[in-house]
Amino acid sequence: MDKKKFEELFKRYEGNPILTVEDWPYKAASVFNPGAIKFNDEILLLVRVEDKQGYSHLTIAKSKDGKTNWQINSEPTLAAEPNFGEAVFGLEDPRIVWLEERQEYIITCVSFFKGVTGEPPGISLIATKDFSNFERLGRQLIPPNKDASLFPKTIKGYYALINRPIVEGRADIWVSFSKDLNFWGK
């Protein structure tokens, strides 16, 4: 195989990391694993932020070039909510996709709650059109499950969600299908 025939698709930015906890406008223990999308001619990151107690929430950071001059929200954008059982212990690992059929963005993330089996991670969906107002669509699939992302287009009329159920210590990759982003029986 002649390496000269292949182009490098991605090149690591020499200024990495682009964001650190020192950049944060409020107290945080660490920042990592953002979901990213181009929105209103800016790069929008939905950054996982871990607080000093070890709970994670999501905060928006925006940049014109996606490398420098980040504008970070002064408080969490999507936080753990005591009255919202599925996310009482936090949100992690966001992925963002625009769904043309719904004319809105859907965020998949890992959510934690205290249930009868301990604190299993699960997949939650959150909808937004503007990254200012959010609708929590709830927990999806049976926990423990994590690392999910929606496909940006329906497949034969179904939304497709790649996810990683954790059964008997094994983490497999599945694709689940739904007509309505609520029931994933196919």
C-alpha positions in Angstrom: 0.0 0.0 0.0 1.4 3.3 -1.1 1.0 5.9 1.8 1.5 8.8 -0.6 -1.9 8.1 -2.1 -3.8 8.7 1.1 -4.6 12.1 2.5 -4.9 12.8 6.2 -8.5 13.4 7.0 -8.0 15.0 10.4 -5.2 16.9 11.9 -4.8 17.5 15.6 -4.9 21.1 16.5 -1.5 22.1 17.8 -3.1 24.3 20.5 -4.8 21.4 22.3 -6.4 21.3 24.7 -8.7 24.1 23.4 -10.5 24.3 26.8 -9.4 23.5 30.3 -10.9 23.9 33.8 -8.8 27.1 34.1 -11.0 28.6 31.4 -14.2 28.0 33.3 -16.1 31.0 34.7 -17.3 29.0 37.7 -15.8 26.4 40.0 -15.3 23.0 38.3 -13.1 19.9 38.9 -12.7 19.0 35.2 -14.0 19.5 31.7 -14.1 17.0 28.9 -16.0 15.0 26.3 -18.0 17.7 24.5 -20.7 17.3 21.9 -19.9 19.6 19.0 -22.0 21.2 16.2 -21.9 24.2 13.9 -24.7 26.5 15.0 -25.4 30.1 13.8 -22.0 30.3 12.1 -20.2 29.3 15.3 -18.8 26.1 16.7 -20.9 25.2 19.7 -19.6 22.7 22.2 -21.8 21.2 24.9 -19.1 20.4 27.4 -19.3 17.8 30.1 -18.2 19.6 33.3 -17.6 17.7 36.6 -18.2 19.6 39.8 -16.2 19.3 43.0 -18.7 16.7 44.3 -18.1 14.5 41.2 -21.4 15.2 39.5 -21.4 16.1 35.8 -23.5 18.7 34.0 -23.4 20.2 30.5 -22.3 23.7 29.6 -22.3 25.6 26.3 -19.0 27.0 24.9 -19.0 28.9 21.6 -16.2 30.0 19.2 -16.1 31.5 15.7 -13.2 29.3 14.6 -13.6 26.4 17.0 -10.1 26.9 18.4 -9.8 30.2 20.2 -11.8 33.0 21.9 -14.3 30.7 23.5 -17.4 32.2 25.1 -18.5 29.9 28.0 -21.9 30.1 29.7 -21.5 31.5 33.2 -23.5 28.7 34.7 -24.5 25.1 33.7 -26.7 24.8 30.7 -28.1 21.4 31.6 -27.7 20.3 35.2 -28.7 17.4 37.4 -32.2 18.0 38.7 -33.5 16.6 41.9 -37.1 16.6 40.6 -36.1 15.0 37.3 -35.4 11.4 38.5 -33.4 10.2 35.5 -30.7 12.8 35.8 -30.5 13.3 39.6 -26.8 12.3 39.6 -25.8 14.1 36.5 -25.4 14.1 32.7 -22.4 13.0 30.7 -21.0 12.4 27.2 -23.3 14.5 25.0 -23.7 14.0 21.3 -25.7 16.4 19.1 -27.5 15.8 15.8 -29.8 17.9 13.7 -33.0 15.9 12.8 -34.4 17.4 9.6 -37.7 15.5 10.0 -38.3 17.2 13.4 -36.6 20.5 12.6 -34.7 20.4 15.8 -31.5 19.2 17.4 -31.5 16.1 19.6 -28.9 15.7 22.3 -28.1 12.2 23.5 -26.4 11.9 26.8 -25.6 9.5 29.6 -27.8 10.1 32.7 -27.6 8.7 36.2 -30.3 8.1 38.8 -30.7 6.1 41.9 -32.8 3.1 41.2 -33.5 -0.3 42.7 -30.4 -1.8 41.1 -28.1 0.9 42.3 -27.1 3.8 40.1 -27.0 2.4 36.5 -26.2 4.8 33.7 -28.9 5.2 31.0 -29.5 7.2 27.8 -31.5 10.4 27.8 -32.7 12.5 24.9 -33.0 16.3 25.1 -34.5 18.4 22.2 -33.7 22.0 21.3 -34.2 24.4 18.4 -32.0 27.2 19.8 -29.7 25.9 22.5 -31.5 28.2 24.9 -34.7 26.3 25.5 -34.6 22.5 26.1 -37.2 19.8 26.3 -36.1 16.7 28.2 -37.6 13.7 26.3 -36.6 11.3 29.1 -34.7 8.1 29.6 -34.5 5.7 26.6 -33.9 2.0 26.6 -33.2 -0.2 29.6 -30.2 0.7 31.8 -27.4 0.1 32.1 -26.7 1.7 28.7 -24.5 4.5 27.5 -22.4 6.0 24.7 -25.4 6.7 22.4 -25.8 8.8 19.3 -28.7 9.2 16.9 -28.2 8.8 13.1 -29.0 12.2 11.5 -31.6 10.7 9.1 -34.3 8.1 9.5 -33.8 4.7 7.9 -36.9 3.3 6.3 -39.0 5.6 8.5 -37.2 4.8 11.8 -34.9 6.8 13.9 -31.7 4.8 14.5 -29.7 5.0 17.8 -26.3 3.5 18.2 -25.8 2.6 21.9 -23.8 0.4 24.2 -25.8 -1.7 26.6 -23.8 -3.2 29.4 -24.9 -6.8 30.2 -23.1 -9.2 32.5 -19.9 -7.0 32.4 -19.9 -6.9 28.6 -20.3 -3.6 26.7 -21.6 -4.4 23.2 -22.6 -2.0 20.5 -26.2 -2.1 19.3 -28.4 -0.2 16.9 -31.9 0.4 18.1 -34.8 1.7 16.1 -37.9 3.8 16.9 -40.7 5.5 15.0 -41.2 8.2 17.7 -37.9 8.6 19.7 -39.8 7.1 22.7 -40.4 3.4 22.1 -37.3 1.5 20.9 -38.8 -2.0 20.1 -37.3 -2.7 16.8 
